[in-house]
């Protein structure tokens, strides 16, 4: 009982429910290991007793929780309204400016604010339709609302000790899409153009956005995470296991678009590199080779070494200095990790002991000695940031209502830059994953260290806020992978199977408030990948804050009733509706059953091939029959391309705010970009976009592809059709 109580006080689950009628107990040794990662000793009964007494005393004596959230236009938290008369609130504002602090007396009568809903400053958030004070219970007459932001609140009660906490003041909802729209979902590396250096780049992204916005009426383009990868060869090709989520990867740079490129004196060296890049692209597009990220980076790195030797013009130098000032310590740490990784390898755990501490004297000395390399990596971050901004401008200039949708991965590589620079914020000896479920009886271990909820709260969520600001700077929208992680994550102790993990909870309201605040500041839409097992209440909490969900056609059934395909009018409005994703079979592969054959060939099926094929065919046939009854399959049976158009006609029947088209679906590509459960058995994250015959297709060819235009004609508003 003592261990369970101690675990509950620290947000560690001692049981979980994979389904409504099943509860699984967590082993005590797992709970002990997870508590240890949170700095809590539970190794012996005596230690449990001491830790429990300390935790309960802290809980009883705290006047305030670690974080308080005030939503504009909504009632104040009960802990504020229950403050004893005579209490004073001293608020150190995030953006000090000319008014660094606010002071509020809890017993001060102030008729001017009596009955007023909190949030007159931002209650009428653009796109939310929520006005301050409209139908909102009155707040205390003494309350004077701080501006939006993450502040530091100190409360002093009469005759008692003071208390300090983080105060997050956030608008009630994130911005919403300006109108219903459709757009492409694409893994950027897979989209090569005639000018690419072996993989898709930010120039290709800008071009795709400009073309699809102007020609197809698209409202957005969603891409994979563009986070900085771990340096070294071979590089992990997965965009979901980066070195840093805070900074982008310069491998995505379009080299010729860097302004200094045209002033490199050694033109012969650049011409040789361009020729090598053309050869590399040719092997991918015409000779069946896989995308080789390491080879691409080696060519681009050599080119960038030449480009960065060109002096910046005064205006460019000023812009670069501004960027350095804005990014501050976070960029310095990231660039230093890159420089040290060039010398000592890409896993900081293997570096000389003194260099494993980013704040040691030896690390400071190494920073001075490697100053040129640190500046090189800072410059690359700036150049990449500039091209991200250019891609979003191209999207908006093309008439897109949203523009580029960026993707936030769940976590980072344990040996990478973020894990090195923010060591105190991560739980050592733990990895994020997923518990066993109907699709994976062994559970999953993703090899990503989790953030410690207690450290995040104590820092005022500084690492999280910095991450969001960086990603949202040039985003029309942000997709959050495994958005349930804002509420809780499955922690797996090092050396144990995923089945021996447990859930650790975050302060979900604080995590949501910071997200809503930063999205509001950036004017960006937010959507969460909420597929699979979702804790009760999570989707509702996200929807209340305007965070869109993700609905995939094949998974949308009346699970609480008949189990049949869910009628289009019953789909939720607040979602991105798609037919498939990067982790699922392409639509052509699902319609033909090719995905079952592929999984059988790789030994991934959990039952016999014939049984799996029969079940898959029955599922597909049921959907196609339903589409035919709705009049959405005029092409009739046996027309694969017609069926692809049919499922997209269905999406338009739903009220979904955003409709996504998986770009390979527009060409009939049958290969998945990623096949979960495989490593080297399948070329995950290394395939170019291809047509129905498996021939790679360039951006230029894609733009002229008849099959793509026949599909996109389905999605064009009737008034826009020729």
GITAHU-V388165 format. One line per field, one symbol per residue. psi: psi as a letter, one per 30 degrees, with the letter a starting at -180 (. if undefined). A space follows every 10 residues. Layout:
# GITAHU-V388165
psi = ???
This chain:
# GITAHU-V388165
psi = eeeeeeeefg gkkflljfle gkkkkkkefe eeeeeefggk jhfleeeeee eeeeeeeeee fkfllekkkj kkglllkefe fgkkkfkkjk jjkeiebfif lkkkkfgjki fffkfkkkgf egfhkkffgk kkfjgkkklk ffkjkllkaj lkkkkjkkgl llkklkjjjl lfllllkflk lllkkkjeff iklfglhflk afeeeeeeee eeeeefgkfl kkllkglklk llkkkjfkfg ilekfeklkf ffkjeffkef efgkeieeee eeeeeeeeee eeeeffggll kjeeeeeeee eeefeeeffk kkleeeeeee eeeeeefbee eeeeeeeeee efeflgjffg lkefffjfgl eeeeeeeefg eeeeeeeeee eeeeeefeee eeeeeefggk febkjlkjle alkfgaeefe fheffkjkgl kkbklkaffj ffakjfgkkl kkeeeeefgg heeeeeeeee efehkflkkj kiffffellj kjkkfllffh alkkkljeee eeeeeeeeee efhklkkkjh lakkkkfeee eeeeggklak kkeffjliff cfglkkkeff lkeiljklel afglkleeee efgeeeeeee eghfkfllee eeeeeeeeee eeeeeeeeef ggiffalgje eeeeeefeee efflgkekjk jjefeffgkg kkfkjkfldg fkikggklkl affgkkklee eefgkeeeee efeefkkeff k.
